[in-house]
Amino acid sequence: MRSDIALHAAIRTALRGALGPASMRVDVTVIDGTVTLSGDVDGVDDRINAASAVRRITDVRALADGIHVIHPVYANQN
């Protein structure tokens, strides 16, 4: 089984492939092979694609998907 650090790196790579630049808004935590995703994405498809990309990675024991979908209109209001 991969270390949490190696698994984290594999997940970051998979998220970049699935989400492109939007992957930088997704935080990843790995503890004993259990992955927690958090952050914001612009659409449901991005949330689904992120979770699917992580689930395909060998050695992921469990996934907690805490990604929030924000409406694009509200995404740039600060």
C-alpha positions as CSV (number, residue, x, y, z in Angstrom):
1,M,0.0,0.0,0.0
2,R,1.2,3.5,-0.8
3,S,2.1,6.0,1.8
4,D,-0.4,8.8,2.5
5,I,2.1,11.2,0.9
6,A,2.4,9.2,-2.3
7,L,-1.3,8.8,-2.4
8,H,-1.8,12.5,-1.9
9,A,0.5,13.2,-4.9
10,A,-1.4,10.7,-7.1
11,I,-4.7,12.3,-6.1
12,R,-3.5,15.8,-6.9
13,T,-2.3,14.6,-10.4
14,A,-5.7,12.9,-11.0
15,L,-7.6,16.0,-10.0
16,R,-5.5,18.2,-12.3
17,G,-6.4,15.8,-15.1
18,A,-10.1,15.8,-14.3
19,L,-10.6,19.4,-13.4
20,G,-7.8,21.4,-14.9
21,P,-7.0,24.7,-13.2
22,A,-10.1,24.3,-11.0
23,S,-8.4,21.5,-9.2
24,M,-6.4,24.2,-7.2
25,R,-9.7,25.0,-5.4
26,V,-10.0,21.4,-4.1
27,D,-8.2,20.6,-0.9
28,V,-7.1,17.0,-0.3
29,T,-6.4,15.3,3.0
30,V,-5.2,11.7,3.3
31,I,-5.1,9.7,6.5
32,D,-4.4,6.0,6.4
33,G,-5.7,5.8,2.9
34,T,-9.0,7.6,3.7
35,V,-9.3,10.7,1.4
36,T,-11.3,13.8,2.2
37,L,-12.0,16.3,-0.5
38,S,-13.1,19.9,0.3
39,G,-13.3,23.2,-1.5
40,D,-15.5,24.7,-4.1
41,V,-16.2,23.9,-7.8
42,D,-18.4,25.6,-10.3
43,G,-20.7,22.7,-11.3
44,V,-22.0,19.3,-10.3
45,D,-20.1,17.7,-13.2
46,D,-16.8,18.9,-11.6
47,R,-17.8,17.5,-8.3
48,I,-18.7,14.1,-9.8
49,N,-15.5,14.1,-12.0
50,A,-13.3,14.8,-8.9
51,A,-14.8,12.0,-6.9
52,S,-14.6,9.6,-9.8
53,A,-11.0,10.4,-10.4
54,V,-10.1,9.7,-6.8
55,R,-12.1,6.5,-6.7
56,R,-10.1,5.1,-9.6
57,I,-6.8,5.4,-7.7
58,T,-5.5,2.2,-6.2
59,D,-5.0,2.3,-2.4
60,V,-7.8,4.8,-1.7
61,R,-9.7,3.0,1.1
62,A,-12.5,5.5,1.5
63,L,-13.6,8.9,0.2
64,A,-15.4,11.7,2.0
65,D,-16.6,14.2,-0.6
66,G,-17.0,17.6,1.1
67,I,-16.8,19.6,-2.2
68,H,-19.3,22.3,-2.5
69,V,-20.9,23.4,-5.8
70,I,-21.2,27.1,-6.1
71,H,-23.2,28.9,-8.7
72,P,-20.9,30.6,-11.2
73,V,-22.7,33.9,-10.6
74,Y,-21.6,33.9,-7.0
75,A,-18.1,32.5,-7.5
76,N,-16.5,35.8,-8.3
77,Q,-18.2,38.0,-5.7
78,N,-15.8,38.9,-2.9
